[in-house]
């Protein structure tokens, strides 16, 4: 089971991503110490949460080639705008090259991954065919628990307006765990700082 949940806090220009901790081959399972949500090593204000394989997760986390032309600490503020156009024209070609070089598979269609990426107050979903989605609702989910998570997010955003982003994500992950085969602990991170919230 995997459930990755993303939530944007537009007021504070922050995106939050939470994930479960299960590793499974379909027959056995184990709680993993490396979270499925993480900060990119190159840009600390970029967070990701990935399904697919742990090989995909390792590459996304440690790659130095996804944002090679950006050093947020050397450019003027707002000089680089990571928007949908940037993701399609720059990030995706870098991602395709990364997976083509480092994912071992006989079929090209099996190289892609489904994951969420948060940049400041923006949330994108990258699909296995490298499509880039940006949900208008300001939240999204991927993984086999995504439908239960999305149902929870719809309900909490509509009926629990005082919920914090952490509460929205926790409720969504709990819904996915209840209705799918999942496991705690959950990990929740954000684009503003290095804080990792663990829910057990």
C-alpha positions in Angstrom: 0.0 0.0 0.0 1.1 3.5 -0.7 -0.7 6.7 0.1 0.9 10.0 -0.7 -1.1 13.1 0.2 -0.4 16.7 -0.7 -2.0 19.9 0.6 -1.3 23.6 -0.3 -1.6 26.4 2.3 -2.0 29.3 -0.1 -2.2 31.8 2.7 1.4 31.0 3.9 2.7 30.0 0.4 3.5 26.5 1.7 2.9 23.0 0.5 2.7 19.9 2.7 3.1 16.3 1.8 2.5 13.2 3.9 3.1 9.5 3.3 2.8 6.1 4.8 5.8 3.9 5.6 4.9 0.5 4.1 7.2 -1.5 1.8 5.5 -4.4 0.2 5.9 -6.9 -2.7 2.3 -7.8 -2.6 2.9 -10.9 -0.5 4.9 -9.6 2.5 5.3 -6.2 4.1 7.6 -4.2 6.4 7.8 -0.7 7.8 10.6 1.3 6.1 12.9 3.7 7.8 13.3 5.9 4.8 10.1 8.0 4.3 8.3 8.1 1.0 8.1 11.9 1.3 11.3 13.9 1.4 13.1 17.1 0.5 15.1 17.2 -2.7 18.8 17.3 -1.9 19.5 20.2 -4.3 16.6 22.5 -3.4 15.4 22.3 0.1 12.1 24.2 -0.7 11.2 21.3 -3.0 9.4 18.4 -1.4 8.3 15.1 -3.0 6.2 12.1 -2.1 6.5 9.1 -4.4 4.8 5.8 -5.2 6.2 3.3 -7.7 9.5 1.7 -6.4 12.0 2.6 -3.8 14.5 2.9 -6.6 12.4 5.8 -7.9 12.3 7.3 -4.5 16.1 7.1 -4.1 16.7 8.8 -7.4 14.2 11.6 -6.8 15.7 12.3 -3.4 19.4 12.3 -4.2 19.5 13.4 -7.9 21.6 16.5 -8.6 20.3 16.8 -12.2 16.6 17.5 -11.7 17.2 21.2 -11.1 20.7 21.7 -12.4 20.4 25.3 -13.6 18.8 26.5 -10.4 20.6 27.4 -7.2 18.0 29.1 -5.0 20.8 30.5 -2.9 22.6 32.2 -5.8 19.8 33.7 -7.8 17.7 36.8 -6.9 14.4 36.1 -5.2 11.6 35.2 -7.6 14.1 35.2 -10.6 13.2 31.5 -11.2 9.5 30.7 -11.3 8.9 27.0 -11.0 5.4 26.8 -12.5 3.6 24.3 -14.8 5.5 25.5 -17.9 8.9 25.0 -16.1 7.8 21.6 -14.9 6.9 20.5 -18.4 9.7 22.1 -20.4 12.6 21.7 -18.0 11.9 19.4 -15.1 10.3 16.5 -17.1 13.1 16.2 -19.7 15.6 16.0 -16.7 13.4 13.4 -15.1 13.1 11.3 -18.3 16.9 11.3 -18.6 17.4 10.4 -15.0 15.0 7.4 -15.2 16.3 6.3 -18.6 19.8 6.1 -17.2 19.1 4.6 -13.8 15.8 2.5 -13.9 16.4 -1.0 -15.1 13.4 -2.3 -17.1 12.8 -3.9 -20.5 9.8 -1.7 -21.2 10.1 2.1 -21.6 6.6 2.6 -20.2 7.6 1.0 -16.9 10.3 3.6 -16.3 8.0 6.4 -15.1 6.7 7.0 -11.6 3.6 8.5 -10.0 4.5 11.1 -7.4 3.7 14.5 -5.9 6.0 17.5 -5.9 5.6 20.6 -3.9 7.4 23.9 -4.5 6.6 26.7 -2.1 2.8 27.0 -2.4 2.4 24.9 -5.6 1.5 21.2 -5.8 2.1 19.1 -8.9 1.3 15.5 -9.7 3.7 13.7 -12.1 2.1 10.7 -13.8 3.9 7.6 -15.0 3.7 8.9 -18.6 5.3 12.2 -17.4 2.2 14.2 -17.6 2.1 17.2 -15.2 -1.1 17.9 -13.3 -1.9 20.8 -10.9 -5.2 20.2 -9.1 -7.4 23.3 -8.8 -8.6 22.1 -5.4 -5.2 22.7 -3.9 -4.8 19.1 -2.7 -4.0 15.8 -4.3 -3.1 12.1 -3.6 -1.5 9.2 -5.3 -1.0 5.5 -4.6 -3.5 2.7 -4.1 -4.9 4.7 -1.1 -5.5 7.8 -3.2 -9.3 7.5 -3.5 -9.9 7.1 0.2 -7.5 10.0 0.8 -9.1 12.3 -1.8 -12.6 11.6 -0.3 -11.3 12.5 3.1 -9.6 15.7 1.8 -12.9 16.8 0.1 -14.8 16.3 3.4 -12.3 18.0 5.7 -11.8 21.0 3.4 -15.6 21.4 3.1 -16.7 20.7 6.7 -13.6 21.3 8.8 -12.3 24.8 7.7 -10.3 25.2 10.9 -8.2 22.1 10.3 -4.5 22.7 9.8 -2.7 21.2 6.8 -1.3 18.5 9.1 -4.8 17.6 10.3 -6.1 17.4 6.7 -3.2 15.2 5.7 -3.4 13.0 8.8 -7.1 12.4 8.3 -6.5 11.5 4.7 -3.8 9.0 5.5 -5.9 7.5 8.3 -8.7 7.1 5.8 -6.4 5.4 3.3 -5.0 3.1 6.1 -8.6 2.2 7.2 -9.9 1.4 3.8 -6.8 0.0 2.1 -3.9 -2.1 3.3 -1.7 0.4 5.0 0.6 1.0 7.9 1.8 3.8 10.2 3.8 5.7 11.1 3.0 8.6 8.8 5.5 11.3 7.9 4.5 14.9 7.0 6.9 17.5 5.7 6.5 21.1 4.2 8.3 23.4 1.9 9.1 26.1 4.5 11.5 24.2 6.8 13.1 20.8 7.5 10.5 19.7 10.2 9.4 16.1 9.9 6.1 15.4 11.7 5.7 11.7 12.6 2.2 10.4 13.4 2.1 7.0 15.0 
